[in-house]
Amino acid sequence: MPPFDGTLASWFRDHHGIADTAALSLLGLSPDQRQRLVHQGVLEVLFEGVYHLTSTPLDFEGRCAAVCAADPSLVLSCFTAGSLEGLRRCGSEFIHATTDRTTKPVGPRVKVHRTRVLPDEHIVTRCDGIRLTNPERTFFDLAKHVSDLTLISVGEQIIKEGLATYESLAATAQSLSSRGRPGSGRALRVLDSRSPIGAAAESHDEVRLLAALHRAGLRGFVRHPPVTLLNGRVIHPDLGDPRVGFYVEVDHHTWHDQSATIDIDNERDRQVRLVGGEVERVTNTRLDADLGGVVADIIRLYSRRVSQVGIESGRRPA
């Protein structure tokens, strides 16, 4: 066969420009032809036995595919698995991978984590050659690297996007947790503290505001409480205490720049007021600039609302 044909081109297209020695041999490329393509600059060696098609940009997924090709025991994990799943707060300058075997170093930009427990059901193998931990295992593995707040946020996104359920997250954490195992305590603590009331939070800003309100003693606030409008439609504000009909919406400028969207929000707030509720809106930029001030304002508005409706406040000492 010629050194480079359509079959070979299709492989590189479907695998982010990455191939290992075994794949190239199966595709009919002899060692001499492989070396000739390297000398011609068509291919470059990334790791021992791993080749990159130089005409294909070496992007994040390409680097992930190269690590997986370098060692069949490596499974992308932690921040890298989170990034591949599109999870927030998972950026990292390194490629993170986990193995249950003794392996040699892959490269300076690859962090290898070793574990005694990596069952097949925790591994997702994609058709492009990338192997990564499933969302439940990714959540647990992240627990040893991130704060409680970040882990809560990641867990909420996983549940919101249907990548896993609370029950499956908890089951995996329980099965992996053991005394002294890094991240066990945080994973279990975060899951045990999650309220069963309300749908999963949609953004990190919702998560951090709810956490700040809880720290301030407003324990009656929950995620996405249901509100039934006059027309029978049920909506779910971002946060609120349904006992007193007080709700908070977190607006993101990138989502609320168009006047039509603002009109929809205003009409939705009016409909909540028509059924006796109160809605306050805060922006993500205000949260970034002055989270403490936002919480102080909400406390004052919430206290006024409690006085108006004559219901005992859900606020408890922090």
N, C-alpha and C positions, 0 to 999 in steps of 0.2 A: 504494500500500500504506500501511497505518498506520505511524507513525514507529517503532513497536517491536512486532514480532510474534514468533511462535514460532520462525521460522527464524533470526531475529536472536538470540533468546534461546539457541537451541541452539549457535550459533557461539560466543557468549561462554562458555557452559558448557564447551565442549570446548577452549577456548583460554585458560583461566585468567582470563577477564574482559578479554581484550586483543583489539583489532582495529586494523588500520591503515586509512588512507583507501581504499586499493584494495579491501580486503576489504569494507568497508562499502558501497562503490559497487556491487560485485558482488552484495551482498545486497539491493540495491534502495534503499539509503538515500541520498537526495539531499543535496547540500551544505547546503541550508537546513534539512532535517530534522536533519542531524547537528549543526548549530549550535544548533538549538532544544533538542536533548537535552543539549548542553553547558550552555546557559543554565539549563535546568531542574535541573541537577545530576545527571542520569541518567548522563551520561558526563563524564569529566575528561580533559584532555590531559596525557599524561606526557612525551612527546617530540613533536617536530614530526611531525604526521601519524600519531601513535599515541594511541589512546584506551583508557581503562579504564572498565569498567562499575562504578560506585561501590558498587553493592550486593554486589559480589564482593570479598572480602578480598584485598588486594594482598600475596600471600605470596611466598616465594622463587621459585617457578616462574612466578608472574605477572610478577615483575620480569625474570626471564630471558626470558620470551616477549616482553615489551615491548622489550628491547634487540634481540632478533632482528628484531622488526617495524620497529624504527627504521632499520636498515641491513641490507639483504640480503647484504652482504659479510661481516658479522660472524658468527663462529662461537664459541660459548662454549667456554672452554678453561681450562687450569690448575686452580685451586682450584674454580672454578664447575662445570666439567665433572666434576671428581671428586665434588663434592657431589651433583650430579644422578645420578651412578652409585652413590651411597651409599658412597663410599670414605672411610676414616677419615683423620684429620689434614688435612682439606681445608677447614676453616672459614675464611672470610674476610669482612671487612666490605664488600668490593667485589665487583662483578660483573666477572669477567675474560672478555675476548673477544679473539679473534685475527682478523686480516684480512690478505690479501695485496694490498690496495689502499690508496690514500690516501683517508682518510675524515676528516670533521669530527668534533670531540668530541661524544659522546653525552650525557654528564652527569657531574657530579662524583663519582658513586659507581660509575662504570664505568671500568675500566682497560683500554685497548685496546693489545694487543701486535701489532706488525707483523712479518710474515715474508715471505720470498720464496718459500717452499715450503708450499703448503696444497692438496694434491691432493684430488680428490673422495673418494678411498677413505679419507681421514682424517676425513671428515665424516659424522656421523649426523644425519639429518633426521627428527624425530618428527612424528607426525600432529597434535600440538597447536601446531605452529609453532616449536618450539624446535630450534635447530641446535647441536650440540656436537661436539667432537672425539671420535674413537673412543678406547677405553681405551689402546691402544698409543701414540697421539699424546699423550694426556693424561699418561701416565707420563713420556714424554720431556720434555714442556713443564714438568712439575713439577720436573724435575731442576735447573733454574736457580734455583728458589725455595726448596728445602727441603734439609735435611741428608741425608747418606748413610743414616742410620738411618731417617728418615721415608720416604725413597724405597724402601728395602728393604721397609718395612712395607706401603706402598701396593702395591708389586709383588707381595708375597706374597698380599695380599687379592685382587688382580686375578686371579692364577692360581688361588687357592683357590676363588673364586666362578665360575670358568669364563668370565670376561669376555674373557680372552685367554690365550694360552699363553706359556711362556717363550720359545719359538722366535719367535713373532710379535712379542713385545716386543723381542727382540734384533734381529730383522730391521729393524724400524722405526727403532730407535736407530742401527743401522749405516747405514741409508740417509740419515738426517738429520744424523748427526754430521760435523762438519768442524772444522778447526783454528780456534780462536777463537770458535766458536759457543757461547754460554752454555748450560751444562748438559750438553754433549756428554761431557766427561770423567767427570762424576759418573754419568751414565746408563750408560756403558760399564763403568765401574769396578764399579758395583753389580751389574750383570748378570754380568760376568766372575767376580765373587767368589762368586756363588751356587753352593752345593753341589748337585750333581745327586741327592744321596742324600736321601730323605725327601720326604713330601708337603709342600705349602705350609703355612706357619704360619697359625694361625687367628686370632691376636690380636696387637696391637702389643706387649703384655707379653711374649709368647713371643719376638718379634723382639728386643726390647731385652735380655732376659735371655740369649738365645743370643749376642748380640753382646758382652755383658759377659763371658760365660764364655770366648769366643774371645779377647778382649783379655787375660784372665787366664791364657791359655795352654792352656785346655782345648779344644783344636782337634778332639778326637775326638767332641765333642757335635754331633749333627745334628738336623734337624727330623723329628718324627714317625717314629722308627725302628720297623720292624715287630717285633712280639713274638708268637710263636705259643704259645697257651695249651694246656693238656693236652687240651682238647676239640677242638683243631684250629682254633679261632677265632683270627684274627689281629687284634690291636689295635695302636694307634699312640699311645703316650704323647707328650706335647707335645714333649719334648726328651730326649736321652739319648745315651749311648755304648754301642752294642750290643755292642762287643767285650768289655766287662766287665759287661754286664747292669745298668747303672746308669741310672735314668730319673728325670726331673723332670716333675711335672704342675703347671701354673699354674692355680690356682683363682680364679674371680671370684665375689665374694659374691652378685652378682645372679643367678648361675647355680647357686649351691650353697647356697641358703638352706633349701631343703626337705629334711626328714629323709630322704625317699625317695631323693633325689639323693645325699645323703651315704652312704646305705647302698650304693647302686650303686657309688660310687667306692671304698668300703672293700672290697667284694667283688672289684672289678676289681684292686685292689692285691694282695689275697690271692692271686688267680689268678696274678699275675705272680710273686709270691714262690714259689708252688708249682713254677714252672719255673726257679727259681734266680735270679730277678731281684730288684732292690731299687728301691723307688719312694719318692721324697721329694716332698712337696707344699709349695708356697709360694703365698701369696695375693697378689693384685694390690695390696692395701693395704700389705702388707709390702714389696713391690717399690717402691711409691711412697715409703714412709717410709725405707727403708734398703737400696737396691740393693747397695751395697758389702758390707753385712753378710750379705745373702743369698748373694752370690757367695762370700764367705769361708767361710760354713757349708757350701756345696756343695763347695768345694775340700776341706775337711776330711773330709766324708763320702765323697767320691769317692776320696780318697787311702786312706781306710780300706778301701773296697771293693776297690781295686786290690791292696792288700796281702793281702786275704782270698782273692781268686781267683788271685793269683799271675801276673797278666798285666802286661806292661810298660805303664805309664801312657801315655795319649795326650796327657799334658800337655807342652807345649813352652813355652819362655820366650816371654813376650808381646813 
